[in-house]
Amino acid sequence: MWWTTRILLCCFVGLFPYDVAAQVVVLTKSSVYPNPDTLLEGESVFYDVQLSAAPSSTAKITFLVTNTTRIIASPAEVDFTGADWDVPWRVELAAPEDGVVEPSVGTETNPVEVWYQEGGNAATLAASLDIVVQDNDYDQYLRHGAISWTRDVTFGRSVAVFHISMSYHTSLRPDVTSGDVISVPATLNFNDGSQWTNTLDVTVVEVSSEGYILTSAEVTHDFGSSSAASWEVSLSQCCRSNALHNNGGTT
């Protein structure tokens, strides 16, 4: 997949002190693949940056990261002169791998400001990029999982109840006891083409002295009125595609 998004960021006369001539910063999301819109920890997004006209003196573009524990810019500064103003520099915005399960499930947006400065003039904000990062550390705690199903036919419809059991390392939630309900991120893909992405509430069945938490959950899905519908589902924990598949079945 080739990314062709171009962002023209104009800095007009009057925005710069000392009557510095306007320059245009051109940001292009690089054709590097993969170059996702949402970064898992350990992934990067790349931008190519250049100017649309030669500066009268050395111009500096700075990528200012608000939260450097979540996003790292490399290089963080790029200089352009009259000789290379139209030669793109590739800037990497990387989400570091931290090995820590975040307290909340889902994504977070991290702003990255792009500043333009020419010569000794004051820097001016040219743009703000919103870099979305998602935690990828849940899977390291998942030790085992299984899915089974039972049939429930109501008013001519084919309904499957999927029984999900998963065990986690106790370091995921060292404070839980038997009977507690905890939420874990999960994506369920059913073979009728539907998808369910949410937090899955699982009940703690046992906390073992061997270092695992055994949990269980049930998910009911209506496959419709066809009596020949096949029942299949796969479950993926956030975010390394560690999928669990049920044994399938037909009504």
DRENPA-3360 file (N, C-alpha, C; in nm, 2 decimals, always signed):
BEGIN
1 = MWWTTRIL = +0.09/-0.12/+0.00/+0.00/+0.00/+0.00/+0.09/+0.12/+0.00 ~ +0.06/+0.22/-0.09/+0.14/+0.34/-0.10/+0.06/+0.46/-0.04 ~ +0.12/+0.53/+0.05/+0.06/+0.64/+0.12/+0.09/+0.77/+0.04 ~ -0.01/+0.85/+0.01/+0.02/+0.97/-0.07/-0.03/+1.10/+0.00 ~ -0.07/+1.09/+0.13/-0.12/+1.20/+0.20/-0.01/+1.31/+0.20 ~ -0.05/+1.43/+0.16/+0.03/+1.55/+0.16/-0.03/+1.66/+0.24 ~ +0.04/+1.72/+0.32/-0.01/+1.83/+0.41/+0.07/+1.95/+0.38 ~ +0.01/+2.06/+0.32/+0.07/+2.18/+0.30/+0.05/+2.27/+0.42;
9 = LCCFVGLF = +0.16/+2.32/+0.48/+0.15/+2.40/+0.60/+0.21/+2.53/+0.57 ~ +0.13/+2.63/+0.55/+0.18/+2.76/+0.50/+0.20/+2.85/+0.62 ~ +0.31/+2.92/+0.61/+0.35/+3.02/+0.72/+0.36/+3.15/+0.65 ~ +0.26/+3.24/+0.66/+0.25/+3.36/+0.58/+0.33/+3.48/+0.63 ~ +0.35/+3.57/+0.55/+0.42/+3.69/+0.59/+0.34/+3.76/+0.70 ~ +0.41/+3.80/+0.80/+0.34/+3.86/+0.91/+0.34/+3.77/+1.03 ~ +0.35/+3.64/+1.01/+0.36/+3.55/+1.12/+0.50/+3.54/+1.18 ~ +0.60/+3.57/+1.09/+0.73/+3.57/+1.14/+0.78/+3.72/+1.17;
17 = PYDVAAQV = +0.85/+3.74/+1.28/+0.91/+3.87/+1.31/+1.01/+3.90/+1.21 ~ +1.05/+4.03/+1.21/+1.16/+4.08/+1.12/+1.13/+4.06/+0.97 ~ +1.00/+4.05/+0.94/+0.95/+4.05/+0.80/+1.02/+3.94/+0.72 ~ +1.03/+3.82/+0.78/+1.09/+3.71/+0.70/+0.99/+3.66/+0.60 ~ +1.04/+3.63/+0.48/+0.95/+3.59/+0.37/+0.89/+3.46/+0.41 ~ +0.77/+3.44/+0.35/+0.69/+3.32/+0.39/+0.76/+3.20/+0.32 ~ +0.75/+3.09/+0.39/+0.79/+2.96/+0.34/+0.68/+2.86/+0.36 ~ +0.68/+2.75/+0.29/+0.58/+2.65/+0.30/+0.65/+2.52/+0.33;
25 = VVLTKSSV = +0.60/+2.46/+0.44/+0.65/+2.33/+0.48/+0.56/+2.22/+0.42 ~ +0.62/+2.12/+0.35/+0.55/+2.02/+0.29/+0.58/+1.89/+0.36 ~ +0.47/+1.83/+0.42/+0.48/+1.70/+0.49/+0.41/+1.60/+0.40 ~ +0.48/+1.48/+0.38/+0.41/+1.38/+0.30/+0.43/+1.25/+0.38 ~ +0.32/+1.18/+0.41/+0.33/+1.05/+0.48/+0.40/+0.96/+0.38 ~ +0.51/+0.90/+0.43/+0.60/+0.83/+0.34/+0.54/+0.70/+0.28 ~ +0.60/+0.66/+0.17/+0.55/+0.53/+0.11/+0.61/+0.41/+0.17 ~ +0.68/+0.43/+0.28/+0.73/+0.31/+0.36/+0.62/+0.22/+0.40;
33 = YPNPDTLL = +0.64/+0.09/+0.39/+0.53/+0.00/+0.43/+0.58/-0.10/+0.53 ~ +0.51/-0.12/+0.64/+0.38/-0.07/+0.68/+0.40/+0.07/+0.74 ~ +0.30/+0.15/+0.72/+0.30/+0.29/+0.78/+0.17/+0.32/+0.83 ~ +0.13/+0.25/+0.94/-0.01/+0.25/+0.99/-0.05/+0.39/+1.05 ~ -0.19/+0.41/+1.05/-0.24/+0.53/+1.12/-0.24/+0.51/+1.27 ~ -0.25/+0.39/+1.32/-0.25/+0.36/+1.46/-0.12/+0.28/+1.49 ~ -0.04/+0.32/+1.58/+0.09/+0.25/+1.60/+0.07/+0.16/+1.72 ~ +0.11/+0.03/+1.71/+0.13/-0.05/+1.82/+0.27/-0.02/+1.88;
41 = EGESVFYD = +0.29/-0.03/+2.01/+0.42/-0.01/+2.06/+0.52/-0.10/+1.99 ~ +0.63/-0.04/+1.95/+0.74/-0.10/+1.87/+0.73/-0.07/+1.72 ~ +0.62/+0.00/+1.68/+0.61/+0.04/+1.54/+0.64/+0.19/+1.52 ~ +0.65/+0.22/+1.39/+0.68/+0.36/+1.36/+0.59/+0.41/+1.24 ~ +0.58/+0.54/+1.24/+0.52/+0.61/+1.12/+0.62/+0.70/+1.07 ~ +0.63/+0.72/+0.93/+0.73/+0.80/+0.87/+0.67/+0.91/+0.79 ~ +0.74/+1.03/+0.80/+0.70/+1.15/+0.72/+0.82/+1.20/+0.64 ~ +0.80/+1.23/+0.52/+0.90/+1.30/+0.44/+0.87/+1.45/+0.45;
49 = VQLSAAPS = +0.97/+1.53/+0.48/+0.95/+1.68/+0.49/+1.05/+1.75/+0.40 ~ +1.00/+1.86/+0.34/+1.08/+1.95/+0.26/+1.01/+2.08/+0.25 ~ +1.08/+2.18/+0.18/+1.02/+2.31/+0.16/+0.97/+2.32/+0.02 ~ +0.88/+2.42/+0.00/+0.83/+2.44/-0.14/+0.91/+2.55/-0.21 ~ +1.00/+2.62/-0.14/+1.08/+2.72/-0.20/+1.21/+2.74/-0.12 ~ +1.31/+2.79/-0.18/+1.44/+2.80/-0.11/+1.43/+2.91/-0.01 ~ +1.49/+2.88/+0.11/+1.49/+2.99/+0.22/+1.60/+3.09/+0.19 ~ +1.58/+3.20/+0.25/+1.69/+3.31/+0.23/+1.81/+3.28/+0.32;
57 = STAKITFL = +1.79/+3.20/+0.43/+1.89/+3.16/+0.52/+1.86/+3.02/+0.57 ~ +1.94/+2.96/+0.64/+1.92/+2.82/+0.69/+1.79/+2.81/+0.76 ~ +1.70/+2.72/+0.72/+1.57/+2.70/+0.79/+1.58/+2.57/+0.87 ~ +1.52/+2.57/+0.98/+1.51/+2.46/+1.07/+1.37/+2.41/+1.09 ~ +1.34/+2.29/+1.08/+1.21/+2.23/+1.11/+1.23/+2.14/+1.23 ~ +1.15/+2.16/+1.33/+1.17/+2.08/+1.46/+1.04/+2.00/+1.48 ~ +1.05/+1.87/+1.51/+0.94/+1.79/+1.56/+0.95/+1.78/+1.71 ~ +0.85/+1.85/+1.77/+0.85/+1.86/+1.92/+0.75/+1.77/+1.97;
65 = VTNTTRII = +0.80/+1.67/+2.04/+0.71/+1.56/+2.10/+0.67/+1.60/+2.24 ~ +0.54/+1.60/+2.27/+0.49/+1.63/+2.40/+0.53/+1.52/+2.50 ~ +0.51/+1.40/+2.47/+0.53/+1.28/+2.56/+0.64/+1.19/+2.50 ~ +0.76/+1.21/+2.54/+0.88/+1.14/+2.48/+0.89/+1.00/+2.53 ~ +0.81/+0.96/+2.63/+0.80/+0.82/+2.66/+0.71/+0.74/+2.57 ~ +0.63/+0.80/+2.49/+0.54/+0.74/+2.40/+0.57/+0.75/+2.26 ~ +0.64/+0.86/+2.22/+0.68/+0.89/+2.08/+0.82/+0.95/+2.08 ~ +0.90/+0.89/+1.99/+1.04/+0.95/+1.97/+1.05/+0.99/+1.83;
73 = ASPAEVDF = +1.10/+1.11/+1.81/+1.12/+1.16/+1.67/+1.26/+1.15/+1.63 ~ +1.29/+1.10/+1.51/+1.43/+1.08/+1.47/+1.44/+1.10/+1.32 ~ +1.51/+1.21/+1.28/+1.57/+1.31/+1.36/+1.47/+1.41/+1.41 ~ +1.49/+1.47/+1.52/+1.40/+1.56/+1.58/+1.41/+1.70/+1.51 ~ +1.52/+1.73/+1.45/+1.54/+1.86/+1.38/+1.60/+1.83/+1.24 ~ +1.56/+1.91/+1.15/+1.60/+1.90/+1.01/+1.63/+2.04/+0.96 ~ +1.75/+2.06/+0.90/+1.79/+2.19/+0.85/+1.79/+2.19/+0.70 ~ +1.74/+2.30/+0.64/+1.74/+2.31/+0.49/+1.81/+2.44/+0.46;
81 = TGADWDVP = +1.88/+2.44/+0.34/+1.95/+2.56/+0.29/+1.90/+2.58/+0.15 ~ +1.95/+2.68/+0.09/+1.91/+2.71/-0.05/+1.95/+2.60/-0.15 ~ +2.04/+2.51/-0.11/+2.09/+2.41/-0.20/+2.01/+2.28/-0.19 ~ +1.94/+2.26/-0.07/+1.88/+2.13/-0.06/+1.73/+2.14/-0.01 ~ +1.67/+2.26/-0.03/+1.54/+2.28/+0.03/+1.43/+2.19/-0.03 ~ +1.45/+2.14/-0.15/+1.35/+2.05/-0.22/+1.39/+1.90/-0.21 ~ +1.49/+1.87/-0.13/+1.53/+1.73/-0.11/+1.47/+1.68/+0.02 ~ +1.38/+1.58/+0.01/+1.30/+1.54/+0.13/+1.39/+1.47/+0.24;
89 = WRVELAAP = +1.36/+1.50/+0.36/+1.42/+1.43/+0.47/+1.31/+1.34/+0.53 ~ +1.35/+1.22/+0.56/+1.26/+1.12/+0.62/+1.27/+1.13/+0.77 ~ +1.15/+1.16/+0.84/+1.15/+1.16/+0.99/+1.07/+1.05/+1.04 ~ +1.12/+0.98/+1.13/+1.06/+0.86/+1.19/+1.00/+0.90/+1.33 ~ +0.87/+0.87/+1.34/+0.80/+0.89/+1.47/+0.77/+0.75/+1.53 ~ +0.85/+0.71/+1.63/+0.84/+0.57/+1.68/+0.77/+0.56/+1.81 ~ +0.69/+0.46/+1.83/+0.63/+0.43/+1.96/+0.72/+0.32/+2.03 ~ +0.79/+0.36/+2.13/+0.88/+0.26/+2.20/+0.81/+0.14/+2.26;
97 = EDGVVEPS = +0.87/+0.03/+2.26/+0.82/-0.09/+2.33/+0.85/-0.07/+2.47 ~ +0.75/-0.08/+2.56/+0.78/-0.06/+2.70/+0.76/-0.18/+2.79 ~ +0.69/-0.29/+2.74/+0.67/-0.41/+2.82/+0.58/-0.39/+2.93 ~ +0.50/-0.28/+2.93/+0.41/-0.25/+3.05/+0.26/-0.26/+3.00 ~ +0.18/-0.33/+3.07/+0.04/-0.32/+3.04/-0.02/-0.19/+3.09 ~ -0.08/-0.12/+3.00/-0.14/+0.01/+3.03/-0.26/+0.00/+3.12 ~ -0.29/+0.09/+3.21/-0.40/+0.08/+3.30/-0.53/+0.09/+3.23 ~ -0.54/+0.14/+3.11/-0.67/+0.15/+3.04/-0.65/+0.08/+2.90;
105 = VGTETNPV = -0.76/+0.02/+2.86/-0.75/-0.05/+2.73/-0.79/+0.04/+2.62 ~ -0.72/+0.03/+2.51/-0.75/+0.11/+2.39/-0.63/+0.19/+2.34 ~ -0.66/+0.30/+2.29/-0.56/+0.39/+2.22/-0.54/+0.52/+2.30 ~ -0.43/+0.59/+2.27/-0.41/+0.72/+2.32/-0.35/+0.80/+2.21 ~ -0.39/+0.93/+2.21/-0.34/+1.02/+2.10/-0.23/+1.11/+2.16 ~ -0.12/+1.11/+2.09/+0.00/+1.19/+2.13/+0.03/+1.30/+2.03 ~ +0.02/+1.43/+2.06/+0.05/+1.53/+1.97/+0.20/+1.55/+1.94 ~ +0.23/+1.58/+1.82/+0.37/+1.61/+1.78/+0.36/+1.74/+1.71;
113 = EVWYQEGG = +0.42/+1.85/+1.76/+0.42/+1.98/+1.70/+0.53/+1.99/+1.60 ~ +0.50/+2.05/+1.48/+0.61/+2.08/+1.38/+0.63/+2.23/+1.38 ~ +0.75/+2.27/+1.41/+0.79/+2.41/+1.42/+0.88/+2.45/+1.31 ~ +0.87/+2.57/+1.25/+0.95/+2.62/+1.15/+1.03/+2.75/+1.19 ~ +1.16/+2.75/+1.17/+1.24/+2.87/+1.21/+1.34/+2.90/+1.10 ~ +1.35/+3.02/+1.06/+1.44/+3.06/+0.95/+1.54/+3.16/+1.01 ~ +1.67/+3.13/+1.00/+1.77/+3.22/+1.05/+1.76/+3.24/+1.20 ~ +1.77/+3.36/+1.24/+1.76/+3.40/+1.38/+1.62/+3.44/+1.42;
121 = NAATLAAS = +1.52/+3.42/+1.34/+1.39/+3.46/+1.37/+1.32/+3.36/+1.47 ~ +1.21/+3.41/+1.52/+1.14/+3.32/+1.62/+1.08/+3.21/+1.54 ~ +1.07/+3.09/+1.61/+1.01/+2.97/+1.55/+0.86/+2.99/+1.55 ~ +0.79/+2.94/+1.45/+0.65/+2.95/+1.44/+0.59/+2.81/+1.42 ~ +0.48/+2.78/+1.49/+0.41/+2.65/+1.47/+0.36/+2.63/+1.33 ~ +0.40/+2.52/+1.27/+0.35/+2.50/+1.13/+0.24/+2.39/+1.13 ~ +0.24/+2.30/+1.22/+0.14/+2.20/+1.22/+0.15/+2.12/+1.35 ~ +0.04/+2.04/+1.38/+0.04/+1.95/+1.49/-0.01/+1.82/+1.44;
129 = LDIVVQDN = +0.07/+1.71/+1.46/+0.03/+1.58/+1.41/-0.02/+1.50/+1.54 ~ -0.13/+1.43/+1.52/-0.18/+1.34/+1.62/-0.15/+1.20/+1.60 ~ -0.06/+1.15/+1.68/-0.01/+1.01/+1.66/-0.08/+0.92/+1.76 ~ -0.15/+0.82/+1.71/-0.23/+0.73/+1.79/-0.15/+0.61/+1.82 ~ -0.14/+0.58/+1.95/-0.06/+0.46/+2.00/-0.15/+0.37/+2.07 ~ -0.13/+0.24/+2.05/-0.20/+0.13/+2.12/-0.11/+0.04/+2.19 ~ -0.15/+0.00/+2.31/-0.07/-0.09/+2.39/-0.06/-0.23/+2.33 ~ +0.05/-0.29/+2.33/+0.06/-0.43/+2.27/+0.11/-0.53/+2.37;
137 = DYDQYLRH = +0.09/-0.50/+2.50/+0.16/-0.59/+2.60/+0.06/-0.69/+2.67 ~ -0.06/-0.69/+2.63/-0.15/-0.79/+2.69/-0.12/-0.93/+2.66 ~ -0.07/-0.96/+2.53/-0.05/-1.10/+2.49/+0.06/-1.17/+2.57 ~ +0.15/-1.10/+2.63/+0.26/-1.17/+2.70/+0.21/-1.23/+2.82 ~ +0.09/-1.19/+2.87/+0.03/-1.25/+2.99/-0.06/-1.37/+2.96 ~ -0.11/-1.38/+2.83/-0.20/-1.48/+2.80/-0.12/-1.61/+2.78 ~ -0.16/-1.71/+2.86/-0.08/-1.84/+2.86/-0.16/-1.95/+2.79 ~ -0.29/-1.95/+2.79/-0.36/-2.05/+2.72/-0.51/-2.00/+2.71;
145 = GAISWTRD = -0.57/-2.06/+2.60/-0.71/-2.02/+2.59/-0.78/-2.12/+2.50 ~ -0.91/-2.13/+2.52/-0.99/-2.22/+2.44/-1.14/-2.17/+2.43 ~ -1.20/-2.21/+2.32/-1.34/-2.17/+2.29/-1.42/-2.29/+2.26 ~ -1.54/-2.31/+2.32/-1.63/-2.41/+2.28/-1.77/-2.34/+2.26 ~ -1.87/-2.42/+2.22/-2.00/-2.36/+2.20/-2.11/-2.46/+2.23 ~ -2.22/-2.40/+2.25/-2.35/-2.48/+2.27/-2.45/-2.41/+2.18 ~ -2.55/-2.49/+2.15/-2.66/-2.45/+2.06/-2.78/-2.39/+2.13 ~ -2.84/-2.29/+2.08/-2.96/-2.23/+2.14/-3.05/-2.18/+2.02;
153 = VTFGRSVA = -3.15/-2.26/+1.99/-3.24/-2.22/+1.89/-3.37/-2.16/+1.95 ~ -3.39/-2.04/+1.92/-3.50/-1.96/+1.97/-3.58/-1.90/+1.86 ~ -3.71/-1.94/+1.84/-3.80/-1.88/+1.74/-3.74/-1.89/+1.60 ~ -3.68/-2.01/+1.58/-3.63/-2.03/+1.44/-3.49/-1.97/+1.41 ~ -3.43/-1.91/+1.50/-3.30/-1.85/+1.48/-3.19/-1.93/+1.53 ~ -3.07/-1.92/+1.47/-2.96/-2.00/+1.51/-2.87/-1.92/+1.60 ~ -2.87/-1.95/+1.73/-2.79/-1.87/+1.82/-2.69/-1.96/+1.89 ~ -2.56/-1.91/+1.89/-2.46/-1.99/+1.95/-2.41/-1.92/+2.08;
161 = VFHISMSY = -2.39/-2.00/+2.18/-2.33/-1.94/+2.30/-2.18/-1.99/+2.31 ~ -2.09/-1.90/+2.30/-1.95/-1.94/+2.30/-1.89/-1.93/+2.44 ~ -1.83/-2.04/+2.49/-1.78/-2.05/+2.62/-1.63/-2.03/+2.61 ~ -1.58/-1.92/+2.67/-1.44/-1.88/+2.65/-1.36/-1.90/+2.78 ~ -1.25/-1.97/+2.78/-1.17/-1.98/+2.90/-1.03/-1.94/+2.86 ~ -0.97/-1.86/+2.95/-0.83/-1.81/+2.92/-0.76/-1.81/+3.06 ~ -0.63/-1.84/+3.05/-0.55/-1.83/+3.17/-0.44/-1.72/+3.15 ~ -0.41/-1.64/+3.25/-0.32/-1.54/+3.24/-0.21/-1.56/+3.35;
169 = HTSLRPDV = -0.09/-1.50/+3.32/+0.01/-1.50/+3.43/-0.04/-1.41/+3.54 ~ -0.01/-1.44/+3.66/-0.06/-1.37/+3.78/-0.01/-1.22/+3.78 ~ +0.11/-1.20/+3.71/+0.16/-1.06/+3.71/+0.07/-0.97/+3.64 ~ -0.02/-1.02/+3.56/-0.12/-0.93/+3.50/-0.20/-0.85/+3.60 ~ -0.26/-0.93/+3.69/-0.34/-0.87/+3.80/-0.32/-0.95/+3.93 ~ -0.21/-0.91/+4.00/-0.17/-0.98/+4.12/-0.27/-0.96/+4.23 ~ -0.36/-0.87/+4.22/-0.45/-0.84/+4.33/-0.59/-0.92/+4.32 ~ -0.61/-1.00/+4.22/-0.74/-1.06/+4.20/-0.76/-1.18/+4.28;
177 = TSGDVISV = -0.88/-1.22/+4.32/-0.91/-1.34/+4.38/-1.03/-1.41/+4.31 ~ -1.05/-1.53/+4.34/-1.16/-1.61/+4.28/-1.29/-1.54/+4.29 ~ -1.37/-1.53/+4.18/-1.50/-1.46/+4.18/-1.49/-1.32/+4.13 ~ -1.37/-1.26/+4.12/-1.36/-1.12/+4.07/-1.39/-1.12/+3.92 ~ -1.44/-1.01/+3.87/-1.46/-0.99/+3.73/-1.36/-0.88/+3.68 ~ -1.28/-0.91/+3.58/-1.19/-0.82/+3.52/-1.22/-0.80/+3.38 ~ -1.18/-0.69/+3.32/-1.20/-0.66/+3.18/-1.07/-0.67/+3.10 ~ -1.08/-0.74/+2.99/-0.96/-0.76/+2.91/-1.00/-0.72/+2.76;
185 = PATLNFND = -0.90/-0.67/+2.69/-0.93/-0.63/+2.55/-0.94/-0.75/+2.46 ~ -1.04/-0.75/+2.37/-1.06/-0.87/+2.29/-1.13/-0.83/+2.16 ~ -1.10/-0.90/+2.05/-1.17/-0.88/+1.92/-1.23/-1.02/+1.89 ~ -1.36/-1.03/+1.86/-1.42/-1.15/+1.82/-1.46/-1.14/+1.67 ~ -1.42/-1.23/+1.59/-1.45/-1.23/+1.45/-1.54/-1.35/+1.42 ~ -1.67/-1.33/+1.38/-1.76/-1.44/+1.35/-1.76/-1.47/+1.20 ~ -1.79/-1.59/+1.17/-1.78/-1.63/+1.03/-1.90/-1.58/+0.94 ~ -1.99/-1.51/+1.01/-2.10/-1.45/+0.93/-2.05/-1.31/+0.88;
193 = GSQWTNTL = -1.93/-1.27/+0.91/-1.87/-1.14/+0.86/-1.88/-1.03/+0.97 ~ -1.94/-1.06/+1.08/-1.95/-0.96/+1.18/-1.83/-0.96/+1.28 ~ -1.80/-0.85/+1.34/-1.69/-0.84/+1.43/-1.74/-0.76/+1.56 ~ -1.68/-0.81/+1.67/-1.71/-0.75/+1.80/-1.58/-0.71/+1.86 ~ -1.56/-0.58/+1.88/-1.44/-0.53/+1.94/-1.48/-0.45/+2.07 ~ -1.43/-0.50/+2.18/-1.47/-0.43/+2.30/-1.38/-0.49/+2.41 ~ -1.41/-0.45/+2.54/-1.35/-0.52/+2.65/-1.44/-0.63/+2.69 ~ -1.38/-0.75/+2.71/-1.45/-0.87/+2.75/-1.44/-0.88/+2.90;
201 = DVTVVEVS = -1.56/-0.89/+2.97/-1.56/-0.91/+3.11/-1.54/-1.06/+3.14 ~ -1.44/-1.10/+3.20/-1.41/-1.24/+3.24/-1.42/-1.26/+3.39 ~ -1.47/-1.37/+3.43/-1.48/-1.40/+3.57/-1.36/-1.49/+3.61 ~ -1.29/-1.45/+3.72/-1.18/-1.53/+3.77/-1.23/-1.65/+3.84 ~ -1.20/-1.77/+3.78/-1.24/-1.90/+3.83/-1.14/-1.95/+3.94 ~ -1.02/-1.92/+3.92/-0.92/-1.97/+4.01/-0.79/-1.89/+4.00 ~ -0.72/-1.87/+4.11/-0.59/-1.81/+4.12/-0.50/-1.92/+4.17 ~ -0.41/-1.97/+4.08/-0.33/-2.08/+4.11/-0.20/-2.05/+4.18;
209 = SEGYILTS = -0.16/-2.13/+4.27/-0.02/-2.11/+4.33/+0.09/-2.14/+4.23 ~ +0.05/-2.20/+4.11/+0.15/-2.22/+4.01/+0.18/-2.10/+3.92 ~ +0.10/-1.99/+3.95/+0.13/-1.86/+3.88/+0.04/-1.83/+3.77 ~ -0.09/-1.87/+3.77/-0.18/-1.83/+3.66/-0.32/-1.80/+3.72 ~ -0.39/-1.72/+3.64/-0.53/-1.68/+3.67/-0.62/-1.75/+3.57 ~ -0.70/-1.84/+3.61/-0.80/-1.90/+3.52/-0.92/-1.82/+3.52 ~ -0.97/-1.79/+3.40/-1.09/-1.70/+3.38/-1.19/-1.77/+3.28 ~ -1.31/-1.73/+3.29/-1.41/-1.78/+3.20/-1.51/-1.67/+3.16;
217 = AEVTHDFG = -1.57/-1.68/+3.04/-1.67/-1.58/+2.99/-1.76/-1.65/+2.89 ~ -1.87/-1.59/+2.87/-1.97/-1.64/+2.77/-2.00/-1.52/+2.68 ~ -2.01/-1.55/+2.55/-2.06/-1.46/+2.45/-2.16/-1.52/+2.36 ~ -2.28/-1.46/+2.35/-2.39/-1.51/+2.27/-2.39/-1.44/+2.14 ~ -2.41/-1.51/+2.03/-2.41/-1.45/+1.90/-2.53/-1.51/+1.81 ~ -2.61/-1.43/+1.75/-2.72/-1.47/+1.67/-2.67/-1.47/+1.52 ~ -2.67/-1.60/+1.47/-2.63/-1.61/+1.33/-2.74/-1.60/+1.23 ~ -2.86/-1.57/+1.28/-2.97/-1.55/+1.19/-3.06/-1.67/+1.18;
225 = SSSAASWE = -3.15/-1.67/+1.08/-3.26/-1.77/+1.07/-3.22/-1.89/+0.99 ~ -3.10/-1.89/+0.93/-3.07/-2.01/+0.85/-3.03/-2.13/+0.94 ~ -3.09/-2.24/+0.92/-3.06/-2.36/+1.00/-2.93/-2.43/+0.96 ~ -2.88/-2.39/+0.84/-2.75/-2.45/+0.80/-2.63/-2.36/+0.83 ~ -2.65/-2.26/+0.91/-2.54/-2.16/+0.94/-2.43/-2.24/+1.01 ~ -2.31/-2.21/+0.97/-2.19/-2.26/+1.04/-2.16/-2.17/+1.16 ~ -2.12/-2.23/+1.27/-2.08/-2.15/+1.39/-1.93/-2.15/+1.40 ~ -1.87/-2.04/+1.38/-1.73/-2.03/+1.40/-1.70/-1.89/+1.45;
233 = VSLSQCCR = -1.60/-1.88/+1.54/-1.55/-1.75/+1.59/-1.40/-1.76/+1.62 ~ -1.33/-1.65/+1.60/-1.19/-1.64/+1.65/-1.18/-1.53/+1.74 ~ -1.10/-1.54/+1.84/-1.08/-1.43/+1.94/-0.93/-1.39/+1.94 ~ -0.91/-1.26/+1.93/-0.77/-1.21/+1.94/-0.76/-1.12/+2.05 ~ -0.65/-1.14/+2.13/-0.62/-1.04/+2.24/-0.54/-0.93/+2.18 ~ -0.56/-0.81/+2.23/-0.48/-0.70/+2.19/-0.33/-0.73/+2.23 ~ -0.23/-0.73/+2.14/-0.25/-0.67/+2.00/-0.16/-0.75/+1.91 ~ -0.11/-0.87/+1.94/-0.02/-0.94/+1.86/-0.08/-1.06/+1.79;
241 = SNALHNNG = -0.21/-1.05/+1.76/-0.28/-1.15/+1.69/-0.26/-1.29/+1.74 ~ -0.26/-1.30/+1.87/-0.26/-1.44/+1.93/-0.40/-1.49/+1.94 ~ -0.44/-1.55/+1.83/-0.59/-1.59/+1.81/-0.62/-1.72/+1.87 ~ -0.74/-1.73/+1.92/-0.80/-1.85/+1.97/-0.91/-1.89/+1.88 ~ -0.93/-2.01/+1.84/-1.03/-2.05/+1.75/-1.12/-2.16/+1.81 ~ -1.25/-2.15/+1.79/-1.34/-2.25/+1.84/-1.33/-2.37/+1.75 ~ -1.39/-2.48/+1.78/-1.39/-2.60/+1.70/-1.49/-2.60/+1.59 ~ -1.56/-2.49/+1.57/-1.66/-2.48/+1.46/-1.78/-2.57/+1.49;
249 = GTT = -1.87/-2.58/+1.39/-1.99/-2.66/+1.41/-2.10/-2.61/+1.32 ~ -2.20/-2.69/+1.30/-2.31/-2.65/+1.22/-2.44/-2.68/+1.30 ~ -2.54/-2.60/+1.27/-2.67/-2.62/+1.34/-2.74/-2.74/+1.27;
% end
